[in-house]
Amino acid sequence: MDIRTQKTFEALFALEDIRETLRQRLPNVTGPEDESSILEGVSKVRKILDDIEAGTGTPQVRKIASNIDIRSREEMYINIQPIQAAGRLTPEARKALIAYGDGYSTCDACRKPFRLDKITSPPIAPFHEQLASFVNMDAARVIPGARRGFQAVASTLVEKGDSVIVSGLAHYTEFLAVEEAGGVVKEVPINEHNLVTPDATAEKIEAVKKETGKLPVLVMIDHFDYQYANEHDVKSIAKVAHQYDIPFLYNGAYTVGVMPVDGKEIGADFVVGSGHKSMASPAPSGVLATTSEWAPKIFRTTQMVGDVTKRKFGIKEVEMLGCTLMGSTLIGMMASFPTVKERVNHWEEEVKKSNYFIDGLLAIEGSKVLSEYKRKHTLSKVDTTNSFDIVAKSHKRKGFFLSDELSSRGIIGEFAGATRVWKLNTYGLSWEKIRYLLDTFQNIADKHEIKVNRG
Amino acid sequence: MDIRTQKTFEALFALEDIRETLRQRLPNVTGPEDESSILEGVSKVRKILDDIEAGTGTPQVRKIASNIDIRSREEMYINIQPIQAAGRLTPEARKALIAYGDGYSTCDACRKPFRLDKITSPPIAPFHEQLASFVNMDAARVIPGARRGFQAVASTLVEKGDSVIVSGLAHYTEFLAVEEAGGVVKEVPINEHNLVTPDATAEKIEAVKKETGKLPVLVMIDHFDYQYANEHDVKSIAKVAHQYDIPFLYNGAYTVGVMPVDGKEIGADFVVGSGHKSMASPAPSGVLATTSEWAPKIFRTTQMVGDVTKRKFGIKEVEMLGCTLMGSTLIGMMASFPTVKERVNHWEEEVKKSNYFIDGLLAIEGSKVLSEYKRKHTLSKVDTTNSFDIVAKSHKRKGFFLSDELSSRGIIGEFAGATRVWKLNTYGLSWEKIRYLLDTFQNIADKHEIKVNRG
């Protein structure tokens, strides 16, 4: 870790120690011991600031709670890790984590009817309305990860043995959500371009009907899949689903929070998004949005009555299990939300940068992109079997030579050791970083005598 | 907010802004603009430190992301809120939130077999082993809240129409988990001491068998209930359940993380704990632990096979939906764990403080404790209908007079406006704070001419 990054963490931690003294003292009373502890803390931070300013000093704190390293990947590297890019926090979310870290911090002003999405201070209730309108749906709830959204929908719609249509490129969490509900996934085969088409979906629905004597109960398709980040024609697929009166779940784990998503325009009955994947939010977080038609079913309130006490908890929603996402995870999501709402308007620029990088990678002879090209997303699957892997074959570090070369130049997040098929994500990198990233890959190619066709 | 607390937050936030500059720059290159931005940042923090030292200055930052207030309840007040006390973060957890806030921060070194609980860096895999042994069970998983543990167990064991035995004081999330799984809760009536007894449990099991022709499939009892925090004889109740061959779920939301819990000794088949309620952890977090007998069922891996692609995700656990608790929520939990492991050994001292306070409250004439007395927990339900509520009746602020009196003296977390039956939690308060708390209540009584029987 460079010393400035190290010292920035040390200063943050030293301030948390001062804060702890404030927490331990009696209210509004600072005794002599507290006073001297605060003054010591301040003087410690001052010294650290000297080091940040001058770029001097040696690391004083290496671990959190004795066995957890300080994580500095985002400060030290350009991170192209496929799933981390759009989950990186905004500074506002980081401040929210600082202020709202305590477990039930969201619950200070919880009043009747005692449900998370009704709390107005902090402004959780209006956030839920904004979330729904952000994806142009009627109602939304926050959830601990997109998978918990699939689960809530599957648990509501799927009876034992029911079929659910998913993509041949479906994420494993869709498999699990269906399995947990007692259903069976039926995959739509992908075509030669690695795309799920409306026609193939219709054929699959017919085939399932023929095979099982029953229509599938849900069609659940990823707008951009996790494998190639290819764009699938969700709007036409939703139309097909509706022709059979089957509800459509739009999996927006790779879209909600990075590009504009209009659930109504798509014809989605359910929109699921991931906070930690695409909404610059702490994990586990996400959103489940639906229409006013489906809201009473998915967000149905409990009907259970205690047989002895006659207790009812009528306001609590069964699939949400009551309150869903408390504390700093939610407040972090809320703190990033203004930035997230704005950034989706710059998606085309992000795609432009993605293509700029991919074009430059393709200029390295033998390199291929396995995702659809031109890219429509910042996540891409590439194949360097005939470029970097040739070097790896005769290199003593094997595939790790590329990781070594990249990390020594400040790039991280490719799958360490992989030089054949691997994925990367350029989301959120500035043009300056994109150019640096590309130059680095091309320079590594030069160094290892792979021809680069510079334009 | 007092100015020192305010300025401590401002310093933390200003350091996050410096950190953001480090994140935005090219790796290891600090251009002239970055340089001047860092130096400006440092000089800003220095001025804030002057204010912290001298206790001077005026607030410069009032909101996060324009509409979220800075939360300073733990710095400014003694917080007796019933569910927040044992979820307050340790300084280590707060540092973990700072370093690991980014969404998928836990996943940097995720390698085969690609499951959260197998990651060794940060040390997530050993943490899982320690968690299991902490509650003396064979296997454990982290989960996004205790309710997700009830859900996983209910979803595994409960078929449509099955009965599940719960306490007449069961938490609503147990109701919901059973309802979501298609089951029906059957309450054990509580006795005149507000306790669930083994005999009453046996009777209820017999009654359910008679009524439905089938034994209940699960007995799920809170060791300390959320209403009174009375201790229920879980060990004997587990024995009863086992006499009928029914598995027993120990709800440790109010115990795991504050007092020693020995799942095997209790005879629990499942132990569920709450991170944000009792383990000084960010929300939503928790633990589900089980025996080696039950682990293969509750943590069963997916059997689903893609019908077209033949894809299998064999390592992923169905009820966990794969990975459960990523990012800073988990790392915060891990960072607090050494403290949590240690603090359970001081439970008796916590109970002593609880009783000290309750005794002092009872000395205020007309006050009653509705929870079992002597207290065995730090959460208590009290009744001040014949003390503070008498004042409230003729006070222009009604019940809020008490909140006003308390908050002006630095105490917060009682249910604002409530002067009849309300709950409080003294967990984690130092003796100094406990004495201050008690003196404050008695002084308020004095002021309003309620007699106090001082010893």
Interface residues (C-beta under 8 A of the other chain):
Chain A: D2 R4 T5 T8 F9 A11 L12 F13 L15 E16 D17 I18 R19 E20 L22 R23 Q24 L26 P27 N28 T30 I38 L39 V42 V45 R46 L49 I52 E53 I64 A65 S66 N67 I68 D69 I70 R71 S72 R73 E74 E75 M76 Y77 I78 Q81 I83 Q84 G87 R88 L89 P91 E92 A93 R94 K95 A96 L97 I98 A99 Y100 G101 D102 G103 Y104 S105 T106 C107 D108 S121 P122 P123 P144 G145 R147 R148 Q151 S155 G168 A170 Y172 T173 F175 L176 A177 V178 E179 E180 V184 V185 K186 E187 V188 P189 G275 H276 K277 A280 S281 P282 A283 P284 S285 T302 Q303 M304 G306 D307 V308 T309 R311 F313 K316 V318 E319 L321 G322 T324 L325 M326 G327 S328 T329 L330 I331 G332 M334 A335 S336 F337 P338 T339 R409 G410 I411 S430 E432 K433 Y436
Chain B: D2 R4 T5 T8 F9 A11 L12 F13 L15 E16 D17 I18 R19 E20 L22 R23 Q24 L26 P27 N28 T30 I38 L39 V42 V45 R46 L49 I52 E53 I64 A65 S66 N67 I68 D69 I70 R71 S72 R73 E74 E75 M76 Y77 I78 Q81 I83 Q84 G87 R88 L89 P91 E92 A93 R94 K95 A96 L97 I98 A99 Y100 G101 D102 G103 Y104 S105 T106 C107 D108 S121 P122 P123 P144 G145 R147 R148 Q151 S155 G168 A170 Y172 T173 F175 L176 A177 V178 E179 E180 V184 V185 K186 E187 V188 P189 G275 H276 K277 A280 S281 P282 A283 P284 S285 T302 Q303 M304 G306 D307 V308 T309 R311 F313 K316 V318 E319 L321 G322 T324 L325 M326 G327 S328 T329 L330 I331 G332 M334 A335 S336 F337 P338 T339 R409 G410 I411 S430 E432 K433 Y436
